[in-house]
Amino acid sequence: SGHGLRILGGVQDPGITPRARGILFSPILCILLRALCGEILSLPMFGSHLSIAGSMANAPREAERLTFDTVQVFTKNQRQWNVPALADAARDEWLAELARLGWTSRVVSHNSYLANLASPDDTLWNKSLDLMRDEFSRAHTLGIPYLVAHPGAHVGSGVEAGIERIAKAVAILLKETRGSAVKLCLENTAGGGSTLGRSLEELAAMKQAIEEEAGADAQLPGVKSKTASRIAFCIDTCHALAAGYDLDACEPGAPGKPGRKRTRQEGEAAAERFFREFDEVCGLGNLAVLHLNDSKGGRGSHLDRHAHLGTGNVAVGVFAAIVNHRGLAGVPKILETPKENDKDGVPMDTINLRLLRSLVTGAEAGAEVEPKRAGSPRSRVSKSKPEPKAKPRAKAQTSRQSRSSRK
């Protein structure tokens, strides 16, 4: 109440009796309130990638209808190189919806699939740079703090050369958008073709190379800490499995035969191993977005085909470990599963969300996987990498010239 706020603010209110003050400051009540607030703050944040057809603001409205806590969007037609400028009315309507929902610091945008900042072809590289300029501009204008991007493909030029191209392009973007708080979240990939980001080592190498190239432009504005980077990560569970990480729903079986289905606890243990390795290589504090998708492809298939949760090859225990990890509670957890209804007309987003919420136990699953630091990731070779193995980058202090000499 207003009286209570005045007392808590240090002003004695004659309308509050000594008995009421005693209740307000009761140690037991304070403990209960602290516990309640702690549980609320530790609840996972769920969202879905939703359509902006008709209006940008339709996506958060649909997310609210589906009882999500946040939303991911394309800020324009992601299949076109040239699109109309963002209308002021669309911007204002979007911002008003975010303010109404209280989502001003949690929404996510995804870049166009056309962009390839790793391309060795100068024409495509420059077109991709222009496309990403628009992505950054729209995210900034719309108040979107997280811009998820597929890193790109080196198309035969090699991992080192591809990372160099990415670093050069992103450094230009960061310089041009100096002062913006938009974070670029490099997403892990399924590893098909020459795509980069199939391993944690490649993600760490990209972040390191970008920060070396961009210098101070890679730092968040107004934050003096050297660890406050504008480069972060997005982990997709489908992509991680397809790239070769052990998040399987089943144990390996005999050739041609399915193995034993893993228990929830075994799936949770697999997820804990993965995030422990992520912390060692990339730094858990650099994880800004999670994509919770099941996978139609198996481990190491390099098949980027998302499935509804519990129907594919990712262990359900993996999702349980994620939603119960208090260190990941504030990380947006986005569904990118097919947008369709079940046989009874219920949106599959609703069914997937029910499954996720049913897995929330309040237990601090994965509690031992605490972030070691949130700065530059550790460029080290882990003990269990996916196939094919990624080539680790040099240490953070290695100069750009020395990196080039190793090509």
Beta strands, then each sheet from edge to edge (+ up, - down):
strand 1: 45-49
strand 2: 70-73
strand 3: 108-110
strand 4: 146-149
strand 5: 183-187
strand 6: 231-236
strand 7: 287-291
strand 8: 294-295
strand 9: 306-307
strand 10: 332-335
sheet 1: 1+ 2+ 3+ 4+ 5+ 6+ 7+ 10+ 1+
sheet 2: 8+ 9-
end
